[in-house]
């Protein structure tokens, strides 16, 4: 599907939805993606990024396969 066709399809799907939360989420996504301003992290987000960097440096990471297996196990356990 071309970009023009995708746009038309998306416009039609948005026009046919009656779910306000979907419209709100689409607006947030577009606002975020189209913004020219840098994204500012909250102090909590900055702290979590710092923790994640430390975990990475310490080698506390999963391979893609390990992550996939863990997600599959979690999904099958629900």
Steps between C-alpha positions, in 0.01 A plus 500: 500500500637843410528783750205677337288185528600454863403859578159457339446172683598658831274801443208270422563284804523805728180644351319171569605457862282611788763429764634830642800334666629378161474851355676647806785249477543564128517874568763447772706281270487748214577793731802314634628381161453833324638718779824680423565563869730266691322260732560577866509211742349528844735450798356149545566418135853636524560283806370190322720567195799534730412170671457327163842626385659365817331163451623487141857587598488231770392245237149450638343454159303236312561380150217552254421127520494506881267801495273331245492180710419698815217686325360177353510337843323797655233509227435127529470528877212746480 
